[in-house]
Amino acid sequence: MRHLRVPNQEVEAVLGHIRTREWGAVSMRVFSTTDGRARLIPLGSNAPEELPEVFSIYPVEMHEGVPEEKTETNWLTLLAKEIDQLTIDSLGDSLPSNHEFIGDMMIVRLDDNVVPYADAIARAKLGTHPHVRLILNDDGVQGEFRIRQLRPIGARLGGSVLAGATLEFAPPEILSTSVAVKESGRVIRCDPTRAYFSTKLQTERLETLALAKELREELGRPLRIADPFCGVGPAIAPLLAESDLVGDLLAADLNPDAVGLLFENLSKWERRAYPSEPNPLSRIYENRLVGVADATLLAENQDITGRWDIVIVNLPHRTIEFLPKIIPLLDRSSPSLIRGRVIVEESEIESANTTIESILPPIEPGKPAPILHIKRDYSATLRLCSFEAWISKE
Ligand SMILES: C[S@@+](CC[C@H](N)C(=O)[O-])C[C@H]1O[C@@H](n2cnc3c(N)ncnc32)[C@H](O)[C@@H]1O
């Protein structure tokens, strides 16, 4: 059977393409090469003899197909084979019932009392998720760049799972946190240990797309969109995918690693070259102003200030504080839009709404007031909210 040999980090993205086209072999599974550096994706009879150009970098190899096995779906069943039931019961709610997938990585958050059982948890979770390559414990986000502190607790090497001391023998590629994530038909390259990225914002990004289309309708032309806290660019991915939506684009971040990944992403999404290294904000193309910059200083630049139809403000801990420095970026000669996210105590949402409204210029008549909508809990008392503010022309 034909198999596509794909480096581990690209497997999720390639599998996405294969599944969309229904070219995978039914009832056969993906398996690892003997050196653990790549995986072999079985191709079914639907897959054409000659694969399209995008797949040409991956060698096609002949192997016997490996049938899919029935996988245990309850990780606690596998955990019970690792540690005794009394211990499991005593750990109770401390055991990580939730996890987040980023590409082929699984991220869990282990409470301190559970950390001694990290190896067993890793084996059990990997056992129930055969497509996951690496499982990491999330030690939280750090600093203004919102970078995740992720510690590997288990990895898949060939047919076996490495956890605890054996992880030391894992080849570096198996432990790599650089992954490709497929979202709304686009592949986003990210590394949450180097630049902020969250898979949980997909709905938020689609809402931003809907708002942008609404503004385009109103203005009757492509938009000038600024995302001055853009990270690796996930919010602009769906905007760029919509034809005639983005005219001029400003995408900036203070974190050079985020900009490096953004350049990689933009060069794939737009099929044109971007610099291979992060560089200060500059016009890479006539309609693309991209690079490292401090968003709070952008409005001081006469070539940038007062020129944008939409500004995305995604630094939720500081959005309200930064708004006065961001608002001047808007082009007030026509209606414009600010799309923001804010983290706030639930009890203070009302007063935050009043503060936001007092900072903003007048709202466009007929549009809703810019109130915070709770998106999810950030902690026991803090809520992650978003808002959109339709700003009237001056
Ligand atoms: C919560 S993340 C959002 C990233 C991206 N918009 C997304 O949705 O994935 C906030 C981003 O703002 C960047 N940042 C923090 N302070 C900044 C500043 N003063 N100017 C520009 N970017 C900044 C961080 O590096 C981080 O990438």
The ligand as an ORCA input file, in Angstrom:
! r2SCAN-3c Opt
* xyz 0 1
  C      -2.865     37.518     23.913
  S      -1.601     37.557     22.680
  C      -2.559     37.633     21.212
  C      -1.805     37.193     19.993
  C      -2.672     37.014     18.743
  N      -3.428     38.188     18.443
  C      -3.577     35.802     18.870
  O      -4.792     35.976     18.887
  O      -3.071     34.684     18.955
  C      -0.958     39.184     22.856
  C       0.227     39.474     21.951
  O       0.617     40.825     22.158
  C       2.028     40.906     22.118
  N       2.412     42.161     22.807
  C       2.492     42.405     24.124
  N       2.793     43.710     24.339
  C       2.878     44.292     23.117
  C       3.128     45.619     22.680
  N       3.356     46.615     23.535
  N       3.140     45.852     21.354
  C       2.906     44.856     20.451
  N       2.659     43.589     20.824
  C       2.639     43.316     22.141
  C       2.509     39.613     22.737
  O       3.804     39.275     22.320
  C       1.442     38.619     22.241
  O       1.848     37.993     21.047
*
